[in-house]
Amino acid sequence: MSGEKNPWEILLFPHTSEKSIRLIEKENTIVFIVNKKSNKIEIKNAFEKAFNVKVDKVRTLITQKNEKKAFIKLNKNYSASDIAIRLGII
């Protein structure tokens, strides 16, 4: 059994399109490009560990560029905007 992974092995970088920024503001959802081998539970745990927040839901898809994109919806008690500001994307 392997030890706990570094969250940054799973969370590669934030996705910063106009639509992704709109999701931060409207749906408290932050979009990340993630390791293709990671599953939703690993993504959720990595995000919660990296940012000390509670995640309600993770949706994923594979882009045309063959990247895995994760839509990470935060619990209403936490702000995706605060994380985006900490990451320097808004």
Long-range contacts (C-beta under 8 A, 24 or more apart in sequence): 5-42, 5-46, 7-45, 7-46, 7-47, 7-49, 7-50, 8-46, 8-50, 9-35, 9-46, 10-34, 10-35, 10-38, 10-42, 10-43, 10-46, 11-35, 11-43, 11-46, 11-47, 11-50, 14-84, 14-87, 14-89, 15-69, 16-89, 21-84, 21-89, 21-90, 23-71, 23-80, 24-80, 24-81, 24-84, 24-89, 24-90, 25-81, 27-73, 28-73, 28-74, 28-76, 28-78, 28-79, 28-80, 29-71, 29-72, 29-73, 29-74, 29-80, 30-72, 30-74, 30-80, 30-83, 30-84, 31-69, 31-70, 31-71, 31-72, 32-69, 32-70, 32-72, 33-67, 33-68, 33-69, 33-70, 34-60, 34-68, 34-69, 34-70, 35-68, 36-62, 36-66, 36-67, 36-68, 38-68, 40-70, 43-70, 43-72, 44-72, 47-72, 51-83, 51-86, 53-78, 53-83, 54-78
